[in-house]
Amino acid sequence: MRRIVLAILVLAVQPCVAADPAGFDAAAAFGARPSVSDLALSPDGQNVAWIAATQGAGSALYTMSLAPGSKAHGIMQSNGHPDRLRSCGWVSNVRLVCYVGFMKRDAAYGPISYTRTIAVNTDGTNMQLLMNAGTSNFARGETVNDGAILDWLPDVDSAVLMARVHLRDDKIGSHLGSSEEGLGVEQIDTRNLQAQRVEKPRRDAWEYITDGRGHVRIVGIGKRNGRDQNTGSIDYLYHPAGSTEYKPLSIYRYTDQEGFDPYTVDPDLDVAYGVKKLDGRLAVYAVALNTSLKEQLLYANPEVDVTQLIYLGRRHRVVGATYYTDYRHSVYFAPEMLQVHEALRKALHVAPNIVDASADEDRLLVHTSTDVDPGVYYVFDRKTSQLQTFLVVRSQLEGVKLATQRPVTYAAADGTQIPGYLTLPPGADSPKGLPAIVMPHGGPDSRDVWGFNWLAQYFANRGYAVLQPNFRGSAGYGDAWFRDHGFKSYKTAIGDVLDGGRWLVKEGADPAHLGIVGWSYGGYAALQSAVEDPTLFKAVVAIAPVTDLPLLKEQSRHWTDFEVVSEYIGDGPHVSQGSPAQHADRFRAPVLLFHGTMDRNVDIEQSRLMESRLKSAGGQVTLVAYDDLDHQLDDSTARADMLRRSDAFLRKAFGM
């Protein structure tokens, strides 16, 4: 296996500074990646680490003491080509572990995403790559991801519990190498890479879950068919306390979210926390890790799914859960954290999100954001009740007036009320007389939520009304709403999107200046909308879109999820009828496509096919390809370029 050399350098730069509103460049400001992300509090609560965006796709790792008068200290940076800092966490008060990602395009398999894990001291010394040591030239395969941290081991200095992939490297006629393969667990000293086995490799192991104290309690075993393909089902097994024997816990099908899906373990209560459906909606349960497997319902909402658990600190103590109706809501299982949440809400006048805590939970890292505030991080000391402003999330937008986003509903053709969000230019109180955009979300296993959205905010800043519909096929509203998601039931999903455009016109938006903009599935929805009704939208912008469902199936053929993807798309007339590239002759509006050449989620060949078919049909189409970028186009320069081109394209199409 070739050695991977990571482009990680000692920093000599300073954090981003706020843009000057007097010289405001909307595309550059809204297209800029967040100034800071992935903040983490050291175990003693005295320091904070974060990743700052630098030029283009670059990122830098900083730490700063919370002592008065302290300054940010740069540790390392990556220019984003190819290596990118993804996230970092504290393994001790003086050492961090970071995930670094990069992409490569394989001639046979297309883009492949790789992840490497690096440990480094806060002074930049003793950098270690946490890969399996001693892999031979006879390894049967390539290590795409070198592992995932399961447990930060608060009681063991500078060590982590890590799930690591093992490859067979034996050969005929030799006693050297090992026949072990699959996912195992090791305790690794990040200072010297000494490793101790905790769980032997299992070929079909999908994941391991620990109790936050260094003990593996649950393993997920993926079921495969005779062709060695994933089936979409996972058998979860658990260790009873004090035992090394595994016993059945649950069977979970991630294709339809049926069964109990464990997330984490509480060692004091000896239960697994996770989600399971109740009346077609995801609810939070605690399941006893003993032979009784007793279930306790902790929270269920009669209208929507529970979206995630709220964890606190390095042991991932579960203290509550979140769900979304029109807005985000939190429910707390730990009474003391409910008190903290309410005190912070009153002080900040907005619902807080507790993102990290010191080991003793006395110092908290708190984040807030709204539709008109991209976000602020605070440090809260529970002992002194002092709240300190720390960093803003998007410094480029400081001093810029942002647009309000309000929940709305509109009637679909069959009378169903479709929820969504309407963002209007600052100062506007209705879409009347405005150019307008329908902006369907990606997924389709997703939904839009209330809050800051850089795409919607940019277009609102440029004078457009923006509607984000949570069409039928969106996740979060339960089985009845999700149906067969947005591919098998594309007629319903796309119908809801089209009805959103018609609603904007009824509300007074200019029908001659109505466009549609979407990313990923949203890009598919934008294109398929132009197939279903070629006259409604006068311009189509599709970013990283799916354009041909048979091609989407074929592009997964060499991966273990081929059967899952095939079943997800399905068979029948909808596969061709719901593929916009196969109906290029129906397009009347001009089309602008954006795609990264390293997109693993949706290969750029999807956009190239759409471009080719539209050109052959005499349509107006432009494809903008961004070299070496993935599905997220996570590059400030590229995003700014995309926004400028999109605005210019829409204005030209609208004759503005």
C-alpha positions as CSV (number, residue, x, y, z in Angstrom):
1,M,0.0,0.0,0.0
2,R,1.4,3.4,-0.9
3,R,2.2,5.7,1.9
4,I,-0.1,8.7,2.2
5,V,1.7,11.9,2.9
6,L,-0.6,14.5,4.6
7,A,-0.1,18.2,3.8
8,I,-0.3,19.3,7.4
9,L,1.9,22.3,8.3
10,V,2.6,24.4,11.4
11,L,0.4,27.5,11.3
12,A,1.7,31.0,10.8
13,V,-1.7,32.7,10.2
14,Q,-4.4,34.4,12.2
15,P,-8.1,33.7,12.4
16,C,-10.5,35.3,9.9
17,V,-11.5,38.8,10.6
18,A,-14.9,40.4,9.9
19,A,-15.7,41.7,6.4
20,D,-16.2,45.5,6.0
21,P,-19.9,46.0,5.4
22,A,-19.1,49.1,3.4
23,G,-17.3,47.0,0.8
24,F,-19.8,44.1,1.0
25,D,-19.5,41.4,-1.7
26,A,-22.7,39.3,-1.2
27,A,-21.5,36.3,-3.1
28,A,-18.1,36.2,-1.3
29,A,-19.7,36.8,2.1
30,F,-22.6,34.3,1.8
31,G,-20.5,31.7,-0.1
32,A,-17.7,31.8,2.5
33,R,-17.6,28.7,4.7
34,P,-18.2,29.2,8.4
35,S,-15.3,31.1,10.0
36,V,-15.2,28.6,12.8
37,S,-16.6,25.1,13.3
38,D,-16.2,21.9,15.3
39,L,-15.5,23.7,18.6
40,A,-14.4,21.4,21.5
41,L,-13.7,22.1,25.2
42,S,-10.6,20.6,26.8
43,P,-11.2,18.1,29.7
44,D,-10.2,20.6,32.3
45,G,-12.4,23.3,30.7
46,Q,-9.5,25.7,30.4
47,N,-9.0,25.7,26.6
48,V,-11.1,25.6,23.4
49,A,-10.1,24.1,20.1
50,W,-11.7,24.8,16.8
51,I,-11.3,24.6,13.0
52,A,-11.1,27.9,11.1
53,A,-11.8,28.3,7.4
54,T,-8.9,29.7,5.4
55,Q,-8.7,30.6,1.8
56,G,-10.6,28.4,-0.7
57,A,-11.0,24.9,0.7
58,G,-8.3,25.4,3.4
59,S,-8.7,24.9,7.1
60,A,-6.7,25.6,10.2
61,L,-6.7,24.2,13.7
62,Y,-6.5,26.7,16.6
63,T,-6.6,26.5,20.4
64,M,-7.0,29.2,22.9
65,S,-6.9,29.5,26.7
66,L,-10.0,30.9,28.4
67,A,-7.7,32.8,30.8
68,P,-8.1,36.6,30.4
69,G,-5.8,38.2,27.8
70,S,-5.2,34.9,26.0
71,K,-4.7,34.8,22.2
72,A,-5.5,32.1,19.7
73,H,-2.6,29.7,18.9
74,G,-2.4,28.0,15.5
75,I,-1.3,24.3,15.5
76,M,-1.7,23.1,12.0
77,Q,-3.4,23.8,8.7
78,S,-4.3,22.2,5.4
79,N,-4.8,24.0,2.1
80,G,-7.6,21.6,1.2
81,H,-5.8,20.0,-1.8
82,P,-6.2,17.2,-1.3
83,D,-6.2,16.9,2.5
84,R,-8.9,18.6,4.6
85,L,-9.3,19.0,8.3
86,R,-12.7,17.6,9.2
87,S,-13.0,17.7,13.0
88,C,-10.9,17.5,16.1
89,G,-11.3,16.5,19.8
90,W,-9.3,16.6,23.0
91,V,-7.7,13.3,24.0
92,S,-6.0,15.1,27.0
93,N,-5.5,18.7,28.1
94,V,-2.4,19.0,25.9
95,R,-3.2,16.7,23.0
96,L,-5.8,16.6,20.2
97,V,-7.0,14.0,17.7
98,C,-8.2,15.1,14.3
99,Y,-9.9,13.5,11.3
100,V,-8.4,14.4,7.9
101,G,-10.2,13.6,4.7
102,F,-9.2,13.5,1.0
103,M,-10.5,12.2,-2.3
104,K,-9.1,10.2,-5.1
105,R,-10.7,9.2,-8.4
106,D,-10.3,5.5,-9.4
107,A,-10.6,4.6,-13.1
108,A,-13.0,1.8,-12.3
109,Y,-14.9,2.9,-9.2
110,G,-15.0,6.7,-9.5
111,P,-14.3,9.1,-6.6
112,I,-13.3,7.4,-3.4
113,S,-13.3,9.2,0.0
114,Y,-10.5,8.5,2.4
115,T,-10.2,9.4,6.1
116,R,-7.0,9.5,8.2
117,T,-6.7,10.2,11.9
118,I,-3.9,12.3,13.3
119,A,-2.9,13.0,16.9
120,V,-0.9,16.2,17.8
121,N,0.2,18.1,20.8
122,T,-1.2,21.6,21.3
123,D,2.3,23.0,20.6
124,G,2.4,21.2,17.2
125,T,4.8,18.5,18.3
126,N,4.6,14.7,18.3
127,M,2.3,14.4,15.3
128,Q,1.2,10.8,14.8
129,L,-0.8,9.1,12.1
130,L,-3.1,6.6,13.9
131,M,-3.0,3.9,11.2
132,N,-2.6,0.1,11.6
133,A,1.1,-0.5,11.8
134,G,2.8,-3.2,9.8
135,T,0.4,-3.6,6.8
136,S,2.3,-5.7,4.3
137,N,2.4,-5.5,0.5
138,F,0.1,-8.6,0.4
139,A,-2.8,-6.7,2.0
140,R,-6.0,-7.8,0.3
141,G,-7.6,-4.4,-0.3
142,E,-6.9,-0.8,0.6
143,T,-7.6,0.9,3.8
144,V,-10.1,3.7,2.9
145,N,-10.8,4.7,6.5
146,D,-8.2,4.0,9.1
147,G,-10.7,3.9,11.9
148,A,-13.2,5.8,14.1
149,I,-12.9,7.0,17.7
150,L,-15.4,5.2,19.8
151,D,-14.4,6.4,23.3
152,W,-12.2,9.3,24.4
153,L,-11.2,7.3,27.6
154,P,-11.4,10.2,30.1
155,D,-9.6,8.1,32.7
156,V,-6.7,7.1,30.5
157,D,-4.2,9.8,29.6
158,S,-3.8,10.4,25.8
159,A,-5.4,7.2,24.8
160,V,-8.5,6.5,22.7
161,L,-10.7,3.4,21.9
162,M,-10.8,3.1,18.2
163,A,-12.6,0.9,15.7
164,R,-10.1,-0.1,13.1
165,V,-10.3,-2.0,9.8
166,H,-8.1,-5.0,9.4
167,L,-7.1,-6.5,6.0
168,R,-6.0,-10.0,5.3
169,D,-2.3,-10.0,4.4
170,D,-1.4,-13.7,4.3
171,K,-0.2,-15.5,1.2
172,I,0.1,-19.1,0.0
173,G,3.3,-20.9,1.0
174,S,4.0,-18.5,3.9
175,H,3.3,-18.4,7.6
176,L,3.7,-14.6,7.6
177,G,0.9,-12.2,7.7
178,S,-2.6,-12.6,9.2
179,S,-5.9,-14.0,7.9
180,E,-7.9,-11.7,10.2
181,E,-10.1,-9.2,8.5
182,G,-12.9,-6.8,9.3
183,L,-13.7,-4.2,12.0
184,G,-12.1,-4.6,15.4
185,V,-11.5,-2.4,18.4
186,E,-8.1,-1.4,19.9
187,Q,-7.0,0.9,22.7
188,I,-4.3,3.2,21.3
189,D,-1.9,5.4,23.0
190,T,-1.8,8.4,20.7
191,R,1.7,9.4,21.8
192,N,3.5,6.3,20.8
193,L,0.9,4.3,18.8
194,Q,1.1,1.3,21.2
195,A,-2.1,-0.7,20.7
196,Q,-4.0,-3.2,22.9
197,R,-6.7,-5.4,21.4
198,V,-10.2,-4.9,22.9
199,E,-12.4,-6.7,20.3
200,K,-11.0,-9.0,17.6
201,P,-11.8,-8.1,14.0
202,R,-15.1,-9.3,12.7
203,R,-15.7,-9.4,9.0
204,D,-19.3,-8.3,9.1
205,A,-19.0,-5.9,12.0
206,W,-20.8,-2.7,11.2
207,E,-20.2,-0.6,14.3
208,Y,-19.2,-0.9,18.0
209,I,-20.8,1.1,20.9
210,T,-19.0,1.7,24.2
211,D,-20.2,2.8,27.6
212,G,-18.0,5.9,27.7
213,R,-15.7,4.2,30.2
214,G,-13.7,2.1,27.8
215,H,-15.9,-1.0,27.6
216,V,-17.5,-2.2,24.3
217,R,-21.1,-3.1,25.1
218,I,-22.7,-3.4,21.6
219,V,-21.7,-4.6,18.2
220,G,-23.7,-4.2,15.0
221,I,-23.4,-7.1,12.5
222,G,-24.4,-6.3,9.0
223,K,-26.4,-8.9,7.1
224,R,-25.2,-9.7,3.6
225,N,-26.6,-11.8,0.8
226,G,-25.0,-14.5,-1.2
227,R,-23.3,-11.9,-3.5
228,D,-21.6,-10.3,-0.4
229,Q,-23.9,-7.3,-0.7
230,N,-25.4,-5.4,2.2
231,T,-29.1,-6.1,2.7
232,G,-30.0,-3.0,4.8
233,S,-30.4,-5.0,8.0
234,I,-28.1,-5.0,11.1
235,D,-28.1,-7.5,14.0
236,Y,-27.2,-5.7,17.2
237,L,-25.6,-7.8,20.0
238,Y,-24.8,-6.7,23.5
239,H,-22.4,-7.7,26.3
240,P,-24.2,-8.2,29.6
241,A,-22.3,-6.3,32.3
242,G,-19.2,-8.2,33.4
243,S,-19.5,-10.8,30.6
244,T,-17.6,-11.2,27.3
245,E,-20.4,-13.2,25.7
246,Y,-22.6,-11.5,23.1
247,K,-26.4,-11.8,23.2
248,P,-29.1,-10.6,20.8
249,L,-30.3,-7.0,21.3
250,S,-32.3,-6.0,18.3
251,I,-32.6,-6.2,14.5
252,Y,-32.6,-2.9,12.8
253,R,-33.3,-2.2,9.1
254,Y,-31.8,1.2,8.2
255,T,-33.6,1.2,4.8
256,D,-36.9,1.8,6.5
257,Q,-35.8,2.5,10.1
258,E,-37.6,-0.4,11.5
259,G,-36.5,-1.9,14.8
260,F,-34.5,-0.5,17.7
261,D,-31.4,1.5,16.6
262,P,-29.0,1.9,19.6
263,Y,-27.0,5.1,19.8
264,T,-25.1,4.9,23.1
265,V,-24.9,3.2,26.5
266,D,-25.4,4.5,30.1
267,P,-23.2,2.3,32.3
268,D,-24.8,3.5,35.5
269,L,-28.3,2.5,34.5
270,D,-27.0,-0.3,32.3
271,V,-29.2,0.6,29.4
272,A,-28.8,1.4,25.7
273,Y,-30.4,4.7,24.4
274,G,-31.7,4.7,20.9
275,V,-34.7,5.3,18.7
276,K,-37.5,3.1,17.5
277,K,-40.8,3.9,15.8
278,L,-44.0,4.5,17.7
279,D,-47.1,5.0,15.6
280,G,-44.9,5.5,12.5
281,R,-42.6,8.2,14.1
282,L,-39.2,7.8,15.7
283,A,-39.2,8.0,19.5
284,V,-36.5,7.7,22.2
285,Y,-36.2,4.5,24.2
286,A,-33.9,3.1,26.8
287,V,-33.4,-0.7,26.6
288,A,-32.0,-2.7,29.5
289,L,-28.8,-4.6,28.7
290,N,-29.8,-7.8,30.4
291,T,-31.9,-10.8,29.5
292,S,-35.1,-8.8,30.2
293,L,-34.4,-6.3,27.4
294,K,-37.0,-4.1,29.1
295,E,-38.0,-1.1,27.0
296,Q,-38.7,2.3,28.5
297,L,-40.2,5.1,26.4
298,L,-38.4,8.3,27.2
299,Y,-40.0,10.7,24.7
300,A,-42.3,10.6,21.7
301,N,-43.9,13.4,19.7
302,P,-47.3,12.8,18.1
303,E,-46.5,15.0,15.1
304,V,-42.8,14.5,14.1
305,D,-39.8,12.3,14.6
306,V,-37.3,12.7,17.4
307,T,-34.2,13.8,15.5
308,Q,-31.3,13.3,17.8
309,L,-30.1,12.8,21.4
310,I,-28.5,15.5,23.4
311,Y,-25.1,14.4,24.8
312,L,-23.0,16.1,27.4
313,G,-19.3,15.9,27.8
314,R,-16.6,13.4,27.0
315,R,-18.6,10.4,28.2
316,H,-21.5,11.3,26.0
317,R,-23.9,11.3,28.9
318,V,-27.5,11.5,27.5
319,V,-29.4,14.4,29.0
320,G,-32.2,14.9,26.4
321,A,-33.4,14.9,22.9
322,T,-34.4,17.3,20.1
323,Y,-37.2,17.4,17.6
324,Y,-38.5,19.9,14.9
325,T,-41.9,21.1,14.3
326,D,-41.8,24.5,12.7
327,Y,-38.9,25.3,15.1
328,R,-36.3,23.3,17.0
329,H,-37.3,22.0,20.4
330,S,-35.4,20.3,23.2
331,V,-36.7,18.0,25.9
332,Y,-34.4,17.2,28.8
333,F,-34.3,13.9,30.8
334,A,-31.8,15.4,33.3
335,P,-33.5,17.9,35.5
336,E,-30.3,19.8,36.3
337,M,-29.7,20.4,32.6
338,L,-33.2,21.6,32.0
339,Q,-32.5,24.3,34.7
340,V,-29.3,25.2,32.9
341,H,-31.1,25.3,29.5
342,E,-33.8,27.6,30.8
343,A,-31.4,29.9,32.6
344,L,-29.4,30.3,29.3
345,R,-32.5,30.8,27.3
346,K,-33.6,33.7,29.5
347,A,-30.1,35.2,29.4
348,L,-29.6,34.9,25.6
349,H,-33.3,35.4,24.5
350,V,-32.9,32.4,22.2
351,A,-32.8,28.6,22.8
352,P,-29.3,27.4,23.4
353,N,-27.5,24.3,22.2
354,I,-25.0,22.8,24.6
355,V,-22.3,21.4,22.4
356,D,-19.6,20.3,24.8
357,A,-18.6,20.2,28.5
358,S,-15.5,19.9,30.7
359,A,-14.9,16.6,32.4
360,D,-16.6,17.8,35.6
361,E,-19.4,19.4,33.5
362,D,-18.9,22.7,35.3
363,R,-17.9,24.6,32.2
364,L,-20.1,24.4,29.1
365,L,-19.6,25.3,25.5
366,V,-22.9,26.8,24.2
367,H,-24.0,27.7,20.7
368,T,-27.0,29.8,19.6
369,S,-28.3,30.8,16.1
370,T,-31.5,32.0,14.5
371,D,-32.7,32.8,11.0
372,V,-31.0,36.3,11.2
373,D,-28.0,35.2,13.2
374,P,-25.6,32.6,11.7
375,G,-24.4,31.7,15.2
376,V,-22.4,32.6,18.3
377,Y,-20.4,30.4,20.6
378,Y,-20.3,31.1,24.4
379,V,-18.6,29.7,27.4
380,F,-20.7,29.2,30.5
381,D,-19.3,28.6,33.9
382,R,-21.9,26.9,36.1
383,K,-20.1,27.6,39.3
384,T,-19.8,31.4,38.9
385,S,-22.8,31.7,36.5
386,Q,-20.6,33.7,34.2
387,L,-21.4,33.7,30.4
388,Q,-18.7,34.7,28.1
389,T,-19.0,35.4,24.3
390,F,-16.4,33.5,22.5
391,L,-16.6,33.4,18.7
392,V,-19.0,34.2,15.9
393,V,-19.7,31.5,13.3
394,R,-19.6,33.7,10.2
395,S,-17.5,36.8,10.7
396,Q,-18.0,37.8,7.0
397,L,-21.7,38.6,7.8
398,E,-21.1,40.7,10.9
399,G,-23.0,43.9,10.5
400,V,-25.0,42.6,7.5
401,K,-28.8,42.8,7.7
402,L,-30.2,39.3,7.1
403,A,-33.6,38.2,6.0
404,T,-36.2,36.7,8.3
405,Q,-37.5,33.2,7.6
406,R,-41.0,32.3,8.6
407,P,-42.9,29.0,8.6
408,V,-45.7,28.7,6.0
409,T,-48.1,26.1,4.7
410,Y,-49.7,25.9,1.3
411,A,-52.2,23.6,-0.3
412,A,-51.1,20.9,-2.7
413,A,-53.3,19.9,-5.7
414,D,-55.0,17.2,-3.6
415,G,-55.6,19.6,-0.7
416,T,-52.8,18.4,1.5
417,Q,-51.2,21.2,3.5
418,I,-47.4,21.3,2.7
419,P,-45.2,22.9,5.3
420,G,-42.2,25.0,4.4
421,Y,-40.3,28.2,5.0
422,L,-40.5,31.5,3.3
423,T,-37.5,33.9,3.3
424,L,-38.1,37.4,2.0
425,P,-35.7,40.2,1.2
426,P,-35.0,42.4,4.2
427,G,-37.8,44.9,4.5
428,A,-40.3,42.9,2.4
429,D,-43.5,41.5,4.0
430,S,-44.8,39.4,1.1
431,P,-43.6,38.0,-2.2
432,K,-45.8,40.4,-4.1
433,G,-44.0,41.8,-7.1
434,L,-40.8,40.0,-6.3
435,P,-38.8,37.5,-8.4
436,A,-39.0,34.2,-6.6
437,I,-37.3,30.9,-6.2
438,V,-38.5,27.5,-5.0
439,M,-35.6,25.7,-3.3
440,P,-36.3,22.0,-2.6
441,H,-33.9,20.4,-0.1
442,G,-31.6,17.4,-0.7
443,G,-31.9,13.9,0.5
444,P,-34.7,13.1,-0.1
445,D,-34.2,11.6,3.4
446,S,-34.0,15.0,5.0
447,R,-36.1,18.1,5.6
448,D,-35.5,21.9,5.9
449,V,-35.5,23.4,9.3
450,W,-35.9,26.9,10.6
451,G,-32.6,28.8,11.0
452,F,-29.8,30.5,9.0
453,N,-29.4,29.1,5.5
454,W,-26.6,30.6,3.4
455,L,-28.2,29.8,0.1
456,A,-31.6,31.2,0.9
457,Q,-30.1,34.3,2.6
458,Y,-27.9,35.0,-0.4
459,F,-30.9,35.0,-2.8
460,A,-33.0,37.0,-0.4
461,N,-30.2,39.5,-0.2
462,R,-30.3,39.8,-4.0
463,G,-34.0,40.5,-3.9
464,Y,-35.6,37.1,-4.4
465,A,-38.4,35.5,-2.3
466,V,-37.3,32.0,-1.4
467,L,-39.6,29.1,-0.6
468,Q,-38.2,25.9,0.9
469,P,-40.9,23.2,0.8
470,N,-40.9,20.1,3.0
471,F,-42.7,18.1,0.3
472,R,-44.1,14.7,0.8
473,G,-41.1,12.4,0.7
474,S,-39.3,14.6,3.3
475,A,-38.0,12.9,6.5
476,G,-38.9,13.9,10.0
477,Y,-42.7,13.8,9.7
478,G,-43.2,10.0,10.1
479,D,-43.9,7.2,7.7
480,A,-47.1,8.5,6.3
481,W,-45.4,11.7,5.1
482,F,-42.2,10.0,4.0
483,R,-44.0,7.3,1.9
484,D,-41.7,5.8,-0.7
485,H,-39.3,8.8,-0.5
486,G,-38.8,11.1,-3.4
487,F,-37.8,8.7,-6.1
488,K,-40.4,5.9,-6.0
489,S,-43.1,8.5,-5.2
490,Y,-41.5,11.2,-7.3
491,K,-44.9,12.2,-8.7
492,T,-46.1,13.2,-5.3
493,A,-42.9,14.9,-4.2
494,I,-42.4,16.8,-7.4
495,G,-46.1,17.7,-7.5
496,D,-45.7,19.3,-4.1
497,V,-42.6,21.3,-5.3
498,L,-44.5,22.5,-8.3
499,D,-47.5,23.5,-6.2
500,G,-45.0,25.5,-4.1
501,G,-44.2,27.6,-7.2
502,R,-47.9,28.0,-8.0
503,W,-48.5,29.2,-4.4
504,L,-45.8,31.8,-4.7
505,V,-47.5,33.2,-7.8
506,K,-50.9,33.2,-6.0
507,E,-49.2,35.2,-3.2
508,G,-48.2,37.8,-5.8
509,A,-44.7,36.7,-6.9
510,D,-44.0,37.6,-10.5
511,P,-44.7,34.5,-12.7
512,A,-42.3,35.7,-15.3
513,H,-39.5,35.8,-12.7
514,L,-40.0,32.4,-11.1
515,G,-37.1,30.0,-10.9
516,I,-36.1,26.8,-9.1
517,V,-32.7,26.1,-7.4
518,G,-31.8,22.7,-5.8
519,W,-28.8,20.8,-4.5
520,S,-28.4,17.0,-4.7
521,Y,-32.0,15.6,-4.6
522,G,-33.1,19.2,-4.7
523,G,-31.2,19.5,-8.0
524,Y,-33.1,16.3,-9.2
525,A,-36.4,17.9,-8.1
526,A,-35.5,21.1,-10.0
527,L,-34.9,19.2,-13.2
528,Q,-37.8,16.8,-12.8
529,S,-40.1,19.7,-12.1
530,A,-39.2,21.1,-15.6
531,V,-40.2,17.7,-17.0
532,E,-43.5,17.5,-15.2
533,D,-44.4,21.2,-16.0
534,P,-42.1,22.7,-18.6
535,T,-43.7,26.2,-18.3
536,L,-43.9,27.0,-14.6
537,F,-40.2,27.8,-13.9
538,K,-38.5,30.1,-16.2
539,A,-34.9,29.0,-15.1
540,V,-33.5,25.9,-13.5
541,V,-30.3,25.7,-11.4
542,A,-29.3,22.2,-10.3
543,I,-26.3,21.6,-8.1
544,A,-24.8,18.1,-7.9
545,P,-28.1,16.6,-9.2
546,V,-29.2,13.0,-9.8
547,T,-30.4,13.0,-13.5
548,D,-30.8,9.4,-14.4
549,L,-32.0,6.7,-12.0
550,P,-30.7,3.7,-14.0
551,L,-27.2,5.3,-14.0
552,L,-27.5,5.9,-10.3
553,K,-28.0,2.2,-9.8
554,E,-25.2,1.3,-12.1
555,Q,-22.7,3.6,-10.3
556,S,-23.1,1.6,-7.1
557,R,-22.6,-1.8,-8.7
558,H,-19.0,-2.3,-7.4
559,W,-19.9,-1.2,-3.9
560,T,-21.4,-3.3,-1.1
561,D,-24.5,-1.1,-1.0
562,F,-25.6,-2.0,-4.6
563,E,-28.6,-4.1,-3.5
564,V,-29.7,-1.4,-1.0
565,V,-29.4,1.4,-3.6
566,S,-31.2,-0.8,-6.2
567,E,-34.1,-1.5,-3.8
568,Y,-34.2,2.2,-2.8
569,I,-34.6,3.3,-6.4
570,G,-36.9,0.3,-7.3
571,D,-38.0,-1.1,-10.6
572,G,-40.9,-0.2,-12.9
573,P,-42.0,2.6,-15.1
574,H,-41.1,5.3,-12.5
575,V,-37.4,4.6,-13.1
576,S,-37.4,6.0,-16.6
577,Q,-40.3,8.3,-16.2
578,G,-38.6,9.9,-13.2
579,S,-35.2,10.4,-14.9
580,P,-35.0,14.0,-16.2
581,A,-32.1,13.1,-18.5
582,Q,-34.4,10.8,-20.4
583,H,-36.9,13.6,-21.1
584,A,-34.6,16.4,-22.2
585,D,-37.0,17.2,-25.1
586,R,-39.6,18.5,-22.6
587,F,-37.3,21.3,-21.2
588,R,-38.3,24.8,-22.2
589,A,-36.4,26.8,-19.5
590,P,-32.6,27.3,-19.6
591,V,-30.6,25.1,-17.2
592,L,-27.5,25.8,-15.2
593,L,-25.6,22.8,-13.7
594,F,-22.9,22.8,-11.0
595,H,-20.9,19.7,-10.0
596,G,-17.7,18.8,-8.3
597,T,-15.4,16.3,-10.1
598,M,-14.8,14.4,-6.9
599,D,-18.4,13.9,-5.9
600,R,-18.8,10.5,-4.3
601,N,-22.5,11.0,-3.4
602,V,-23.6,11.8,-6.9
603,D,-21.0,11.3,-9.7
604,I,-20.4,14.2,-12.0
605,E,-21.4,11.8,-14.9
606,Q,-25.0,12.5,-13.9
607,S,-24.6,16.2,-14.8
608,R,-22.5,15.4,-17.9
609,L,-25.3,13.1,-19.1
610,M,-27.9,15.8,-18.5
611,E,-25.8,18.4,-20.3
612,S,-25.3,16.0,-23.3
613,R,-29.0,15.1,-23.6
614,L,-30.2,18.8,-23.3
615,K,-27.7,19.9,-26.0
616,S,-28.8,17.1,-28.3
617,A,-32.4,18.2,-27.8
618,G,-31.6,21.8,-28.6
619,G,-31.9,23.0,-25.0
620,Q,-30.1,25.8,-23.3
621,V,-27.6,24.3,-20.8
622,T,-24.3,25.2,-19.1
623,L,-22.3,22.9,-16.9
624,V,-19.8,24.4,-14.5
625,A,-17.4,21.7,-13.1
626,Y,-15.3,22.3,-10.1
627,D,-12.1,20.3,-10.1
628,D,-11.2,18.2,-7.0
629,L,-14.4,19.2,-5.1
630,D,-16.9,16.8,-3.6
631,H,-20.7,16.8,-3.1
632,Q,-20.6,19.8,-0.7
633,L,-18.4,22.0,-2.9
634,D,-16.7,22.9,0.4
635,D,-14.6,25.7,-1.0
636,S,-15.3,29.4,-0.3
637,T,-14.0,30.5,-3.7
638,A,-16.1,27.9,-5.6
639,R,-19.2,28.7,-3.6
640,A,-18.9,32.4,-4.3
641,D,-18.4,31.7,-8.0
642,M,-21.5,29.5,-7.9
643,L,-23.6,32.2,-6.3
644,R,-22.5,34.9,-8.7
645,R,-23.1,32.7,-11.7
646,S,-26.5,31.6,-10.4
647,D,-27.7,35.2,-9.8
648,A,-26.5,36.3,-13.2
649,F,-28.1,33.3,-14.9
650,L,-31.5,33.9,-13.2
651,R,-31.5,37.6,-14.0
652,K,-30.7,36.9,-17.6
653,A,-33.4,34.2,-17.9
654,F,-35.9,36.6,-16.2
655,G,-34.9,39.5,-18.4
656,M,-34.0,41.6,-15.4
